[in-house]
């Protein structure tokens, strides 16, 4: 897969459709409500206006009870020209398997970059984001730094068996966090890395309430996403204790949260817009190889750290 620099693809206005209106699919599941997840809403805020501006159509495709046997089957059954999968490892093990083993220039997945992918991918450099977060806390004098992230794997029931699919984004964030601590020569304590069962505010709250009952607490916590951070802050407020907290994403509620959340900004809207641009180019130039585009996140300093 070839990498694309920031100027490799024209902006939205530079990519009119050449051959008529195209239909773009977004594959999801009822369990993964992309219209209520702040992360997905950020991506959709770039995807939907771009498709509309191009005169294209969007089709939300729910994963059927009987899994698709191939990527081409998804295209054929839904009349698609391009396919976006926003959380490709969370839908079904068969989808993860198809993405990891099939070459397809008109499929694009977001984040969870896996070596050797032969579909298009846009992703954030999570290691850079974690390095920025840790460096900021160290500069503020913190040396006891913990982390709260989402699940390391996703569990599915296939027939009578349980199948675990590794959640790459979480693993990359944890690896980046540990590497950043070592780079700053900050002591690493495994007990200060906690995992929630989901990337949600409720899980951030639940884990932090339990964590606060312990005696030896970190001075600061880096969270795997903003929703987890919101839950952490709510638990801290109830307990009357203070701790530096940093989120990840900079979703629409981060700035207005009380107190405003310091967070690592993923350019989600731009990633969504670029994802559509990549697919338009791939549809109209079928000789192109799948493209991988990586984005540098940016630490946004507010009140929580």
N, C-alpha and C positions, 0 to 999 in steps of 0.2 A: 504494500500500500504506500502510495506516495504522500508526503506531507505537504500541506499548503500553508504558506505564510499569510500574514494578515491582509495582504493586498492581492492575493491570488485570485479572488473572486470579486467581480464588480458589485457595487452596492445594489440595493433592490431596484432602483429606477433604471439601472443599466441592463436589466435582464428581462425584457419583454418576452412573452411566449411566441415562439416562431411558428409553431404548427397547430395552433388552436388551444382550446382550454383543456387542461390536464386535471385528473382526479388524483388527489393525494390522500392516502389512508394513514390513520393513526391507530395502531394495534394496542389494545389495552384489555383489562378485565373489569368486571363489576366490582371486584374486591379492591382494585386500585383506582379510586375515583380521582381521575386527573383534573376534574373541575373543582375540587376542594383542597387539593394539595398545593401549598404555596410554591413549592419547587416547580411543579408542573404548570401552574398558572403563569409563572415567570417565563417559562419556555413558550407557552401558548401565546403570550403577549407579543412574541416576535413571529411565531409561525402563522397565526390566523390572519393578521393584517397583510403579511407578505403574500399569502396565497390569494387573498381578496384583491390586492393591488395588481396581481398578475392575471386576474381573471380566471383563476383556477377554482376547483371545487375541493371540499374536504369531506372525508367520510370517516366516522369513528367506527372502528371494527372491534367488536367484542370477541374475545377468544372463545371458540365453540367448545362444547363438552368433549367432542372428539377432536384431538389436536390436528392441526394441519400437518401434512406429510412433507411439504416442501414450501419454499418461499414462493415459487411460481404458482402454487395452488392458491396462496393468499391473493396474488395479483389476479389470477383468472377468475376466482369466485366473486371478487369484489370490484372487478373492472377498474383496476388501478394503473396509474402510470408511475407512481412513486410511493414508497412506504416509509413512514417514520415510526420508530419504536423508542419511546422516551425512557422507559425503564425496562430494558430488554431482559434482564435477568430475574425480574420479579413477576413475569407473566405466567410462564410454564416452563418446566425443564426442556420440553421439546423445542420451544422457541430458542432458548439459549443454545441448545445443540445445533439447530439449523443455522443460527448466526455464526457459531464458531467453526462450522464445517463447510459452509456454502459461500461461493463467490457470487456477488450480485451488485452491480453498479447502481441500481435504482432503489437500494435499501439504505437507510441511514439510521444509526443508533446513537443515542446521546449518553455520554459518560461511560463508566465501566469499561475503559479501554483494555482490551486483551491483546497480547502480542499475537501477530499473525492474522488478525481480522481481515477478511476480504470483502467487507461491506464498508460503506462510508461511516465515518465516526467524527463527531465533534465532542470535545472533552475539555475539562478544566485541569490545569496543573495543580492538583491538590497538595502535592509536596511543597510547592512554592507558597500556597496559602497557609499551610501549617507553619512553615518557616517564618513567615511574616508575623503570624499570631504569637508564636513563642518569642521571637525577637522583641516584640513590643512589650510583652509581659516582663521579660528579663530587664529591659531598659527601665521599666517602672520599679524594679527592685524585687520582683517575685522570683523565688527559687523553688518553691513547692508548687509545682504545676501538674494538674491532673487533666484527664480527658473523659468526656462522655460522648459515646458514639452510638449509632444504631446497631442492628444485628449484623453479625459477621457472615451469616448464611441465611438463606430463605428456605423454609421447609414446605414441601408439597406432598400431597398424598396422591400417588399414582397407582391405581388399582388398590391393592392392599398394602402397598409398601410406602414408606416415607423416604422422600428423596431430598437431600440437601444440596442447594445450589449456592456456591460462594458468592457473596456480595462484594464485588471488586472495589466499588467506591469506598465502602467502609474500611476495607483492608488497606487501601492506598492512603487513606487519611491517617489511620493508626501508624502505618509505617513512616509516613511523613512527619508525624508528631514525634515519634521516638527518635528519628534521625535529627530533627531540629533540636531536641533536648541535648543530644550527644554533641552536636555542633557547638552549642553554647555551654557545654560542660556543666549541665544541670543534672542533678541526680535523678535517675529514673526509678520509679516505684510502680511495679505492676499493679499493686492494690489501688493505685490512683487512676487506673484506666478502667472505666465501667462501660458496660454495654446495655442499652435499652432493648426491649423486644420490638420496638418500632421507632421510626424517626418522627415522633410526635411530641406535642407539648405535654400530653398526659403522661407519657413515659419519662420525659425529662423531670417532671414533677415527682413521679413515683420513685425513681431512682435517687433523686436528690434528697427526698424526705428520709429514705432509708440510710443514705450516706451520712446525713447530718446527725444520726444517732451514734455515730462512731466518734472516738476521741481525737484521733490523729487525722486532721483534714488538710487538704492542700490550701494554698492561698489564692489560687486561681484555677479556673477550669476552661478548657477549650472544648467546644461542642461540635459535633459532626454536622449539625445544621441549626438554623435559627429556631425552629420549633422546639427542639430539645432545650435550647438556651432559654426560651421563654418559660418553660416548665421549671428549669433550675432557678431562675430569678423569682418565680412565684413562691417556690419552696423556701428560698432564702428570706424573702420578705416576711413570710409567715413566722419563720423561726427567729427573726430579729438579728440574724447574723449577716455579715457582709463578706463578699468574696468577688474578685474580679472574674468576669464572665465574657467570653468571646464566642460568637456564633459563626455560622458559615452559610452563605448564600446571599445575604442582604435582601431578603424578601420584602414585600410591600409593607409589612407591619413592623419591620425592624426600627425604622426611624421614628415611628409614632408610639412605640412601646414605652411604658413608663417603668424604669428609665430607658431612654433610647439605647439600643443595643449596639455595642462595638462588634463588628462582624467582618468576615472575609467575603467580599463581593464576587460572586460569579456573574459574568455578563449574560444572564439567562436569555433576555430578550434578543440580544445580538446573536447568541448561539442559535436561537430558534429561527431568526431571519436568515442567517447564513446557511442553516440546514436546508431550508427550502431552496435557496439559491444554488446550493450544490446539486440538489436533485434535479432542478430545472436544467442545469448544464449537463448533467448526466443523461437526462432524457433526450436532450437535443443533440448530444454528441456521444452516441453509444460506444465509441471506441475508447472513451476515457476510463482509466483505472479507478478503483475506489479511492477516495480521498480521506485523509485523516487531518483534522485541524484542531490544534490545541490553543487554549486561551489562558493568559496569565491573570490570576485573580488579584484583587487589590484590597488591602486592609482599610476598612472604614472606621475611624476612631470616633466613638461617641461617649456616652457616660458610664458604661458598665465596666470598662477596663482602660 
